[in-house]
Amino acid sequence: MRARPPTRQFVVKLHSRCDLACDYCYVYEMADRRWRAQPAVMSESTAHDLVSRVAEHVRAHDLDQVDIVLHGGEPLLAGPARIESLLRAATDRVPARVAFTVQTNGMRLDERFLGLFAEWGVRVGVSLDGTKAGHDRHRTRRDGRGSHDAVTAALGKLTGPDFRHLFAGLLCVVDLAVDPLATYRELLRFDPPVVDFLLPHGSWSAPPPGRHPGDPATPYADWLMPVFDQWYGESPPRTVVRQFAEVITLWLGGTSGVEGLGEQASPPLVVATDGAIELSDIVAAVQPDAVDTGLNVATDPFDAVVLPTPRLASECLACPVVAACGGGHPAHRYRAGAGFENPSVYCPDLFRLTSHVRARLAHDLAALT
């Protein structure tokens, strides 16, 4: 174990339930069942303890800014009063600038919430899986109806003249069954400042769709590379595709700001609705106990958290692209009975994609010199 560096981002699970039933959800559809025993909504008392611990952490490390991400479940289920109470408390009591973001499925994102977020300067990220057909394949209501129409209607409000300054970007999960460039074009329709393409979560023990452990095929790289080429060739760029930008940064010797690419200098901490302090909740999707610190904001400071020492598989340490892929997301390295010291289940895809980015970058740098 190693001492944890100062934490600059806190992911707050304000509500532990959701009003959608997305079939790929890492919270509700994989191995983690802890949400069943957690309070549906974070209590005022726990929120008070959370803010006190953030303020304590800021003072201890003389931080000038921290990020608080309202997450879930679906955080808007907590309601505007509970959300505003937390925003007010953090703004009043944390002796640093607090940058607020909410990550929402968009189903409840109306003028009431947008007005609240405008008042407190909360930036809003929305999950949208591209076209109506692609989105509604997975992101359904509990009765099976699609959610695309409701989400895009909410995006219409968010991207209008009154609230566009709050728009943080779009999050899209890759689906091999849909056209990548059609997906990208649909996301660009909303002029997002940032796009995040996420790989479906899975492991060696429960592989993601289309990935067969040990198969050298690269279906996810094949999906992402045309999008990279389109994005990279745009002048001026129409958005920032975070994963592509981070791979370029890593190839140029920088550090990662994205979980699952390279090593993060200051990984976020997660606070559950019961106040439990946890490591990445994505890792909990494959091994729930791996994120449990045994700590709670009611009794423990954030500095009490220690990180497991990162250990990459020997194959990764000898790999020529490890500087860019970092071994992939820890959850994707998991194998039952063998833990996390394995290559990513996405290893062939990561190798091909990061190599492709490096080749494009090297070609352009050579042209400049």
Buried (B, 14 or more C-beta within 10 A) or exposed (E): EEEBEBBBBBBBBBBBBBBBBBEBBBBBEBBBEBBEEBBEBBEEEBBBBBBBBBBBBBEEBEBEEBBBBBBBBBBBBBBBEBBBBBBEBBBEBBEBEBBBBBBBBBBBBBEEBBEBBBEBBBBBBBBBBBBBBBBBBBBBBEEEEBBBEBBBBBBEBBBEEEBEEBBBBBBBBBBBEBBBEEBBBBBBEBEBEBBBBBBBBBBBBBBBEBBEBEEEEBBBBBBBBEBBBBBBEEEEEBBBBBBBBBBBBBBEEEEBBBBBBBEBEEBBBBBBBBBBBBBBBBBBBBBBEBBBBEBBBBEBBBBEBEEEEEEBBEEBEEBEBBBBBBBBBBBBBBBEEEEBBBBBBBBBBBBBBBBBBBEBBEEEEEEEE
